[in-house]
Amino acid sequence: MGLTAKKVYAVLNGKIEKVSSDVASLGTVLFYAGSVLNESFLPSSPKVGAVYNIDQDSIYGSGGMNVAWNGSFWDPLGVSFDKTEMAEQIKNQVKDYILNNPPSPQVLSLENDGTLVLKVGV
């Protein structure tokens, strides 16, 4: 007795149900849905996982706040920010500190191009 169409269908159907169950248990993925001027422009019936950027200050926080719809309410995720600007500010603060509090020249030096050089084992 070989495989019948019913047996093949039963095996495949069982595999499909298992995979479907596994995928359903993974949860919802967040996805970028757009940007709005303020919270009044957020959709009232979004898909679960929809993420919006709110340009202006709002009840969710400062301008640039990202919110995700969790099925019941908008969950604030945090603001986006420019790390380049932050890195430049830190670099300038370190330069100012070094210029105002010069370290031993044998240990730390500030090159003309702005590079900070730490000499180890001097």
C-alpha positions as MATLAB code, in Angstrom:
seq = 'MGLTAKKVYAVLNGKIEKVSSDVASLGTVLFYAGSVLNESFLPSSPKVGAVYNIDQDSIYGSGGMNVAWNGSFWDPLGVSFDKTEMAEQIKNQVKDYILNNPPSPQVLSLENDGTLVLKVGV';
ca = [
       0.000    0.000    0.000;
       1.536    3.257   -1.143;
       0.877    6.831   -0.343;
      -2.540    8.055   -1.243;
      -3.532   11.652   -1.984;
      -5.408   11.749    1.356;
      -2.297   10.681    3.301;
      -0.073   13.217    1.533;
      -2.677   15.939    2.139;
      -2.928   15.040    5.843;
       0.858   15.176    6.312;
       1.213   18.473    4.448;
      -1.789   20.006    6.208;
      -0.267   19.094    9.588;
       3.027   20.755    8.596;
       1.223   23.902    7.401;
      -0.711   24.145   10.689;
       2.539   23.757   12.683;
       4.342   26.464   10.701;
       1.307   28.774   10.950;
       1.214   28.289   14.721;
       4.961   28.962   15.011;
       4.683   32.178   12.964;
       1.671   33.378   14.979;
       3.590   32.933   18.237;
       6.405   35.239   17.080;
       4.451   38.401   17.920;
       4.151   41.623   15.977;
       6.989   43.375   14.221;
       7.256   47.163   14.450;
       7.139   48.920   11.095;
       7.567   52.545   10.078;
       4.181   53.921    9.072;
       4.966   57.611    8.633;
       5.464   60.971   10.238;
       2.780   63.336   11.558;
       2.869   66.980   12.600;
       1.344   66.337   16.041;
      -0.564   63.629   17.949;
      -3.944   64.770   16.585;
      -2.879   63.380   13.188;
      -2.164   59.863   14.511;
      -4.603   57.349   12.978;
      -7.414   56.130   15.220;
      -7.340   52.515   13.976;
      -3.759   51.655   12.987;
      -2.328   48.176   12.576;
      -0.548   46.777   15.612;
       3.147   47.592   15.314;
       2.674   50.827   13.344;
       5.363   53.372   14.295;
       4.920   57.084   13.690;
       7.306   59.987   14.223;
       5.630   63.048   15.811;
       7.360   66.212   14.575;
       6.182   68.661   17.267;
       6.196   68.505   21.067;
       3.180   66.479   22.188;
       1.658   64.609   25.110;
       4.140   61.828   24.245;
       7.243   63.994   24.626;
       9.425   66.385   22.696;
       9.379   66.808   18.932;
      10.846   63.808   17.145;
       9.203   61.293   19.505;
       8.417   57.944   17.907;
       5.291   56.090   19.054;
       4.111   52.551   18.311;
       0.530   51.275   18.384;
       0.351   48.232   20.685;
      -3.306   47.438   20.016;
      -4.631   49.528   22.905;
      -2.664   52.779   23.040;
       0.287   54.663   21.559;
       3.485   53.625   23.308;
       6.302   56.244   23.231;
       9.536   54.658   21.994;
      11.868   57.630   22.222;
      13.110   60.479   20.093;
      15.450   60.256   17.173;
      18.568   62.380   17.422;
      21.635   63.205   15.398;
      24.610   61.385   16.948;
      26.985   63.344   14.708;
      26.038   66.618   16.386;
      26.407   65.032   19.831;
      29.849   63.627   18.951;
      30.966   67.065   17.727;
      29.775   68.676   20.984;
      31.688   66.116   23.071;
      34.813   66.593   20.959;
      34.614   70.374   21.458;
      34.091   69.997   25.214;
      37.133   67.726   25.485;
      39.217   70.184   23.447;
      38.103   73.092   25.659;
      38.901   71.127   28.795;
      42.366   70.174   27.547;
      43.137   73.730   26.444;
      42.056   75.095   29.857;
      43.648   72.246   31.874;
      46.717   71.214   29.898;
      47.876   67.683   30.729;
      51.474   66.618   30.857;
      52.761   66.846   27.265;
      54.418   63.456   27.656;
      51.055   61.755   28.281;
      48.360   63.550   26.299;
      48.517   65.930   23.382;
      46.102   67.710   21.079;
      47.300   67.670   17.471;
      46.729   70.564   15.030;
      44.024   68.587   13.190;
      42.054   68.169   16.444;
      43.158   64.594   17.096;
      43.635   63.723   20.743;
      46.708   61.495   21.234;
      47.270   59.442   24.383;
      50.843   58.225   24.755;
      51.069   55.013   26.731;
      54.171   53.922   28.604;
      55.877   57.321   28.636;
];
